Amino acid sequence: MNRESQAGQHVQGSVVALCGGVGGAKLALGLAHALPAERLTIVVNTGDDFSHFGLHVSPDIDTVLYTLSGRVNPETGWGRAGETWRFMEAVGELGGETWFSLGDSDLATHAVRTARLAAGESLTAITSDFAKALGIGPQVLPASDAPIATMVETAEGTLPFQRYFVGQKCAPAVKALRFAGAQAARPSAEVAAALSAPDLGVIILCPSNPYLSIDPILAIAGMRGLIEGAGAPVVAVSPLVGGRAVKGPLAKMMDELGHARSNASILAHYEGLIDLLLIDERDRADAGLDPRLRVAPTMMKSLEERIALARAVLEAAGSLRRKAEA
């Protein structure tokens, strides 16, 4: 595949994708195949990060790293392929907490990250080194080097994200979300540089859960301003197909927060930020509701489908550019 010629038909310049979760990682992989590595920056949610057994775990960053490097478990979309679980078996024997599983090879990622953070290195530098070590070409960046914690206000009290998502399996009804530390945090210098690049061609919001994966990024002080001031089109991909979430608790969460399970709700959630929302072909009837809705094949079961969606996003951004310049 000639990536330069393929990408050149769609959008010129650099591309920044905001991402979290399995769906976001899938589109990131498609973009990595559709673009030259030096043109793509992936900014990843860190609101899911937490400490477990004294280790700093960055679930969304690791999902992106494992996906882009071909190491992800294809059955789950997260964790490493061929993982073993002797560590967790031993934890259980000792009466330790087993609600959050850490695979044996995955432990290496968390242990090295934790040691380097303790030595004073930034999460950005560590993630960059991990990406290089795993043979990943595009730039992978945490949204911020400052700690951010997604807190879920539920009918059963406030739960840290992983306790809600993994420990409680998303069962408690969600009343509200807050992102502790986000207003004290700032986008890293590398993220700010990517969003301020003079050749920035498009900013993409991946089909991640808007509330759990994209909002923690947008909540970081100064992040929305960087996006709004970038002068590049902003294209989002809806995580809904036929009113259902492709993966995860999005549909249940929308019901509990009082939002209709519709592409119109996703569009309204990103009001003032995005120029276009790509929706699945099965939701073609919605396209006439708003000129900012455009149909594309958003299901990504295969690598070919992930690349096809990436190209559709880039083509949509290119059309916005051509329209603006006409």
Phi and psi in degrees as a GROMACS rama.xvg file:
@    title "Ramachandran Plot"
@    xaxis  label "Phi"
@    yaxis  label "Psi"
@TYPE xy
-91.4521  95.2741  ASN-2
-63.2195  -38.123  ARG-3
-61.8121  -45.3374  GLU-4
-69.6257  -38.39  SER-5
-62.3736  -49.2907  GLN-6
-69.3033  -30.9399  ALA-7
-64.3815  -24.7504  GLY-8
-75.1384  -13.9593  GLN-9
-105.009  -68.9627  HIS-10
-143.094  139.692  VAL-11
-92.613  159.606  GLN-12
86.4927  -168.13  GLY-13
-83.0215  161.213  SER-14
-130.882  132.922  VAL-15
-118.304  126.697  VAL-16
-116.218  127.332  ALA-17
-93.1773  131.441  LEU-18
-149.917  152.359  CYS-19
-167.188  152.181  GLY-20
75.8072  -178.043  GLY-21
-68.4792  -44.7792  VAL-22
-61.7032  -41.0875  GLY-23
-63.7958  -41.4279  GLY-24
-64.8335  -35.7844  ALA-25
-63.4607  -45.1284  LYS-26
-68.2556  -36.6362  LEU-27
-57.3948  -39.479  ALA-28
-65.9558  -41.7883  LEU-29
-60.344  -42.9165  GLY-30
-64.6473  -37.2579  LEU-31
-64.0064  -27.7195  ALA-32
-85.2493  -24.8  HIS-33
-91.0724  -13.8941  ALA-34
-128.75  151.647  LEU-35
-62.1194  141.797  PRO-36
-55.3632  -38.4226  ALA-37
-69.8609  -10.2957  GLU-38
-97.096  -5.68907  ARG-39
-115.793  128.444  LEU-40
-122.425  131.203  THR-41
-112.891  117.096  ILE-42
-100.63  121.43  VAL-43
-112.178  140.447  VAL-44
-60.3205  136.469  ASN-45
-119.919  9.63482  THR-46
-65.7364  -19.2505  GLY-47
-84.6792  -10.6651  ASP-48
-60.6522  144.802  ASP-49
-161.26  171.201  PHE-50
-103.319  130.196  SER-51
-139.148  125.808  HIS-52
54.9449  32.6462  PHE-53
77.5208  6.22046  GLY-54
-104.699  141.577  LEU-55
-83.5317  112.467  HIS-56
-104.345  129.477  VAL-57
-121.001  81.6994  SER-58
-58.3413  -45.0529  PRO-59
-70.6149  -40.3705  ASP-60
-59.4538  -45.0204  ILE-61
-67.5437  -36.5127  ASP-62
-61.4563  -41.5099  THR-63
-65.906  -45.8849  VAL-64
-62.3074  -45.1814  LEU-65
-68.566  -36.1632  TYR-66
-67.5764  -48.0547  THR-67
-68.1786  -26.5134  LEU-68
-93.6676  0.403221  SER-69
76.444  17.4238  GLY-70
-102.581  -1.7174  ARG-71
-73.275  150.091  VAL-72
-68.5607  113.952  ASN-73
-68.0493  -20.6327  PRO-74
-79.0088  -35.3524  GLU-75
-101.218  -28.5436  THR-76
84.8021  -2.30418  GLY-77
-140.575  166.526  TRP-78
72.1952  175.377  GLY-79
-92.6042  145.564  ARG-80
-66.2748  145.653  ALA-81
66.8988  23.2306  GLY-82
-65.5858  151.212  GLU-83
-121.034  164.873  THR-84
-133.516  31.7594  TRP-85
-65.1065  -34.8876  ARG-86
-59.631  -48.1598  PHE-87
-67.3364  -34.0542  MET-88
-62.567  -40.7862  GLU-89
-69.0208  -37.3237  ALA-90
-59.9306  -45.2105  VAL-91
-61.6396  -40.0625  GLY-92
-61.1262  -31.6242  GLU-93
-89.4827  1.06639  LEU-94
80.9776  17.914  GLY-95
-80.8699  173.734  GLY-96
-71.3157  127.907  GLU-97
-119.501  11.1636  THR-98
-68.955  -25.4546  TRP-99
-120.763  116.173  PHE-100
-88.8498  133.585  SER-101
-116.041  116.361  LEU-102
-69.1683  158.922  GLY-103
-61.6838  -47.173  ASP-104
-76.0847  -30.5494  SER-105
-62.9934  -30.7358  ASP-106
-55.9609  -35.0953  LEU-107
-60.3542  -41.5178  ALA-108
-59.3015  -48.0966  THR-109
-69.6783  -38.3062  HIS-110
-66.6635  -45.0014  ALA-111
-67.1619  -41.4051  VAL-112
-60.2044  -46.6323  ARG-113
-62.8449  -43.5821  THR-114
-63.1474  -41.1998  ALA-115
-71.8507  -36.6059  ARG-116
-62.8752  -40.9429  LEU-117
-64.4272  -26.5519  ALA-118
-83.9253  0.252762  ALA-119
99.0715  4.52726  GLY-120
-79.1599  157.138  GLU-121
-86.1719  155.303  SER-122
-62.3319  -33.765  LEU-123
-62.3107  -47.9209  THR-124
-64.5386  -40.898  ALA-125
-65.4319  -45.3304  ILE-126
-62.5454  -39.8295  THR-127
-61.5307  -43.6091  SER-128
-66.1012  -40.0851  ASP-129
-60.5913  -44.2498  PHE-130
-60.26  -44.2147  ALA-131
-64.3946  -42.7167  LYS-132
-62.7974  -30.6269  ALA-133
-92.0037  4.5825  LEU-134
78.6066  26.1963  GLY-135
-92.0071  129.074  ILE-136
-84.0911  -50.6096  GLY-137
-61.4761  156.784  PRO-138
-78.0771  126.186  GLN-139
-112.44  121.308  VAL-140
-127.383  132.991  LEU-141
-62.809  146.683  PRO-142
-61.4272  -31.5871  ALA-143
-153.303  154.661  SER-144
-87.5029  -11.6426  ASP-145
-84.4999  147.89  ALA-146
-68.9714  136.355  PRO-147
-132.917  136.853  ILE-148
-130.379  118.595  ALA-149
-74.292  122.296  THR-150
-114.529  130.819  MET-151
-106.472  115.13  VAL-152
-83.7118  116.626  GLU-153
-122.521  172.181  THR-154
-64.6502  -15.6264  ALA-155
-105.554  14.0959  GLU-156
108.844  -178.443  GLY-157
-85.0542  129.951  THR-158
-123.475  132.573  LEU-159
-58.7142  150.359  PRO-160
-51.6832  -48.7571  PHE-161
-66.1377  -32.0239  GLN-162
-65.8079  -38.392  ARG-163
-70.3038  -50.0567  TYR-164
-74.9206  -46.7561  PHE-165
-98.8372  -52.5846  VAL-166
-62.4479  -44.8327  GLY-167
-101.352  1.40036  GLN-168
52.6851  37.2219  LYS-169
63.5875  17.1747  CYS-170
-70.4612  -42.2101  ALA-171
-63.6676  143.021  PRO-172
-67.7538  133.718  ALA-173
-87.78  130.023  VAL-174
-103.811  -34.2363  LYS-175
-168.062  166.367  ALA-176
-128.843  145.166  LEU-177
-140.729  157.792  ARG-178
-122.342  90.5161  PHE-179
-61.886  130.126  ALA-180
90.2923  -9.6289  GLY-181
-65.2413  -38.2086  ALA-182
-74.6749  -21.1242  GLN-183
-87.8809  -16.6661  ALA-184
-82.5208  166.526  ALA-185
-139.113  152.65  ARG-186
-58.8292  142.934  PRO-187
-63.0062  161.479  SER-188
-58.9723  -35.5168  ALA-189
-69.2609  -40.0369  GLU-190
-65.6413  -44.965  VAL-191
-60.1283  -39.7067  ALA-192
-65.8615  -41.5132  ALA-193
-64.2794  -39.4307  ALA-194
-80.1111  -11.0392  LEU-195
-108.256  4.72922  SER-196
-60.2681  133.306  ALA-197
-64.1702  -22.1005  PRO-198
-100.814  15.9424  ASP-199
-60.5782  122.776  LEU-200
-96.3188  -32.1853  GLY-201
-164.601  148.168  VAL-202
-111.708  128.224  ILE-203
-114.305  131.535  ILE-204
-100.952  110.365  LEU-205
-65.8054  164.87  CYS-206
-75.1395  56.3539  PRO-207
-94.8887  163.953  SER-208
-60.3167  117.167  ASN-209
-59.1463  -36.1949  PRO-210
-79.5661  -37.6647  TYR-211
-99.0121  -24.8107  LEU-212
-114.201  -37.8426  SER-213
-92.1559  -42.4809  ILE-214
-58.0687  -38.435  ASP-215
-61.0378  -31.1504  PRO-216
-70.9912  -47.5826  ILE-217
-67.0714  -23.6064  LEU-218
-74.1302  -16.8622  ALA-219
-62.8995  129.868  ILE-220
-55.1282  126.615  ALA-221
90.9635  -11.6832  GLY-222
-69.0312  -48.0301  MET-223
-61.779  -38.195  ARG-224
-62.0552  -39.2889  GLY-225
-63.7576  -42.3952  LEU-226
-67.6235  -47.2466  ILE-227
-65.8067  -30.4614  GLU-228
-91.0204  2.78402  GLY-229
-72.0512  -26.9725  ALA-230
77.4455  8.17752  GLY-231
-108.344  150.318  ALA-232
-62.5283  147.963  PRO-233
-115.843  118.589  VAL-234
-118.907  127.249  VAL-235
-111.215  155.957  ALA-236
-115.338  127.077  VAL-237
-68.4739  136.642  SER-238
-86.3755  2.33993  PRO-239
-102.465  143.799  LEU-240
-135.42  116.761  VAL-241
60.852  33.0007  GLY-242
77.6026  7.03963  GLY-243
-120.261  148.228  ARG-244
-77.0646  137.145  ALA-245
-63.0479  -37.5905  VAL-246
-154.646  146.915  LYS-247
89.3714  -173.817  GLY-248
-91.1149  16.8782  PRO-249
-57.6779  -49.6548  LEU-250
-60.9574  -46.1081  ALA-251
-59.8126  -42.6471  LYS-252
-65.7135  -40.5028  MET-253
-62.88  -41.2453  MET-254
-59.1165  -46.7916  ASP-255
-69.1966  -29.8119  GLU-256
-88.2372  -0.85063  LEU-257
83.4744  22.808  GLY-258
-106.353  137.009  HIS-259
-63.1936  141.191  ALA-260
-79.6368  80.0433  ARG-261
-148.068  160.018  SER-262
-65.8939  -29.2608  ASN-263
-62.3545  -35.8802  ALA-264
-68.0147  -40.0997  SER-265
-63.6525  -43.1175  ILE-266
-61.0308  -43.9824  LEU-267
-65.0418  -35.573  ALA-268
-61.8843  -35.606  HIS-269
-97.4708  16.1416  TYR-270
-54.0326  133.868  GLU-271
84.9242  -6.57316  GLY-272
-113.758  -39.6826  LEU-273
-106.084  156.153  ILE-274
-99.9346  -23.3306  ASP-275
-153.826  142.993  LEU-276
-122.707  119.813  LEU-277
-84.2917  129.831  LEU-278
-120.632  158.006  ILE-279
-71.3003  157.251  ASP-280
-59.1762  -29.603  GLU-281
-71.1167  -12.1748  ARG-282
-107.416  26.9895  ASP-283
-54.8667  -33.495  ARG-284
-61.4634  -24.793  ALA-285
-74.2926  -20.4965  ASP-286
-60.6479  -28.1713  ALA-287
-79.4588  -6.34329  GLY-288
-75.3125  -27.4108  LEU-289
-156.413  135.041  ASP-290
-65.4928  -11.5417  PRO-291
-87.4788  0.271497  ARG-292
-97.9276  129.691  LEU-293
-135.08  139.527  ARG-294
-83.5458  138.525  VAL-295
-154.949  159.763  ALA-296
-78.7272  96.5923  PRO-297
-92.0928  -11.0677  THR-298
-73.2135  137.327  MET-299
-130.103  67.6016  MET-300
-81.2458  -24.7502  LYS-301
-125.556  165.027  SER-302
-59.9826  -39.4259  LEU-303
-61.7353  -38.1056  GLU-304
-70.7872  -31.9051  GLU-305
-68.6604  -40.8189  ARG-306
-66.9708  -40.6261  ILE-307
-60.9547  -41.951  ALA-308
-67.463  -40.5593  LEU-309
-57.3696  -44.659  ALA-310
-65.6927  -36.8538  ARG-311
-63.8052  -40.1368  ALA-312
-63.8622  -44.9555  VAL-313
-65.9073  -37.9948  LEU-314
-65.9021  -40.8226  GLU-315
-61.2855  -43.7554  ALA-316
-63.7586  -40.3935  ALA-317
-62.9955  -37.8412  GLY-318
-66.4534  -36.1293  SER-319
-64.8735  -41.2335  LEU-320
-61.3481  -47.6487  ARG-321
-63.8534  -38.0636  ARG-322
-65.3015  -41.4027  LYS-323
-66.3011  -32.8656  ALA-324
-87.34  -10.9037  GLU-325
